[in-house]
Amino acid sequence: MTANDQQALIPVERIAQTIFVIRGQKVIVDADLAALYGVTTKRFNEQVRRNLGRFPPDFMFQLSETEWAGLRSQFATLKAGRGQHRKYLPYVFTEHGAIMAATILNSPRATEVSVYVVRAFVELRELLAGNKEVVAKLNELEHKLETHDQAIAGLINTIRELMKAPETKKRPIGFVTPQEKK
């Protein structure tokens, strides 16, 4: 960690906690992004609406009711009081959308914070890549164990067969005709 990272305006870990995976993309909710950039959500969304051309669907999208309900259930509590809840479904921003949002806000804080936002997205990407490698290795080991298990089971069955006493031909009791001997 460099001296600049230690004196960071906002810790990358804190930003990383506000990033969620929705529709297979890592995103940050508009209210969290506005708070990071030091503006109200209302002003932030106002600036976004004024610059919609800068936000294609892969930069920003609006959550559905079910997505918002699922995301809201992850928050511990809702604020009490009148005017504390959202009237509209929130927008979420991908890494590129978060950077673009810093450019439309055009403030020194937004520019500085955008660096930390990018670092948080990169850190999460590396973490997920590491997890994918671990999952791949576990799958490989599981496959090897399955083949080893089959080989071990085969060996055990062979040993059991060898441990069985060989069947000896018993002489029949009584009178045996030469035809029955064959």
N, C-alpha and C positions, 0 to 999 in steps of 0.2 A: 504494500500500500504506500502510495506517495504521500508527501505532506499535504498536498492539495486534497487528496481523497479523505484524509483524516479530518480536515477542516471543512468538509463538504457542507454545502448549504442545506442539503437534504440527504440523509443516508440512502444509499442505493437499496438497502434491504427494506426500508420503509416504502419506497416506491414499488419495489417488487411485490410487496404484499397487496398492492392495489391492482395488480395485473391479473386478469382472469382469462381462462380459455373459453371462448364462446364461438360456436360455429367453426371450430377447428382453428381459430386464430387467437393469438394472444392480444388482449385488448385492455384498455383502461377506460373507466366510466368518465363521462364529461365532468361530473361534480368533483371527482378526485383530481382530474387534470386541471380544472379551474383552480382548485385549492393549491395545487403545486405551483401554478403560475401566478398566484396571488391576486386572483380576480374572482368575482362572484360567478356562480354558474349561469345566472341570467345574462350577465355581460359577455361571458365566454360564448354561450350559445348564440347570442346576438351577433357577435363577430363571425362566428362560423356561418350563420345564415347569410350574412352579407358577402361571404366569400365561398359560396357553395361550389363554384367551379374548381376550387383548389382541393376539394375533398371527394374524389371518386369513391365508389362503393368499397374498394379495397383499402381505403384510408379510414373510412368512417361509415357506420350504419346505425340505424335505430333499432333498439331491442324490441322484441315482441312481448306481449303480456306475460307469456309463460316463461320466457327467458328472464324478464325483469323480476318475476315472482321468485324464480329459482335463485337469482343473484341476491335478491333482498333477504331471502331466508338465511344467507350466509352472514348477514350483519347481525350483531347481538341484539340490539334494540332499535326501535324507531324513536325519533325525537317526539316529545309531547308538545301539544299546543297547536293553536290555529296557525295555518300558513307554513307549517314545518314539513309538509309532505309534497311530493312532486305532483303536478297536475298532468304532466306529459311524460311519455316514455322517454328514458334517457338515450342519448347517443353514446356510442363507444368508439374509441379511436385505436387503430393499430399503431405500430411503431412509427410508420411513415406519417400517419395522421397526427400523431402527437407532435412530431417535428414540424409539420406544416402548421399546426395550431400555434406554435411558438412564433412562427413568422408573421401570422396575422395579428397577433397581440402586440408585436413590435415594442416590447419593453425589455430593458436590460435583465430583469429577473427572469422573464420568459426565456430569453436566450441562454442564460446561465443554467436554468433548471432543465432545459431541453437536453443538455449534455448528460445530466444525471438520469433522465428518463431513458435515453438511448442506452446508457450503461446498464440500467436495470433490465431492459429488454434483452440485451446481449447476454447478460448473466443468466437469465432464465433460459435462453436458447442453449447455452452451453450446458446448463444443468440438465435440461431435457435430453440433449444429445448424449450426455453421460449415462442417463438412465436407459436410453435405447440400447447402448452398448452392453450394459449389464443384463438387460432383458434378453438380448441376442445370445450372450454367453450362457445364461441360464437355460435357454431353450436348447442350445447345443449340448450342454451337459445332460439335460433331461433325455435328449435323443440318445446320447451315448449310454446313459444308464439303462435305457430301455433295451438297447441291443446287448449290453452286458448282462442285464437281468435274464434275457432270453438265453444267453450263452450259459449262464450259471445254472438256470433251470434245466437246460439240456445236460449239463455235466452231472447234476444231482440225479436226474433220471437214469443216466448211464451207470452211475455208481450204484444206484438201487438195483438195477438189473444185474450188475456184477455181484452184488451181495447176496442175491437169491441163490439158494442152494440148487445145484444142477439137478435136473430131474433124472433120476436113475430109472432104468427100465426094470420093473419088477417082474420076476418070474410068476407066471400065473400058477395059481394053486389048482391041483387036480389034473385030470387026464387031458392032454392037449394033442390034437391031431396035427400031422405035419402041415396041413393047409392053414391052420390057425397060427402057426409059428411065423408065418410070413407077414 
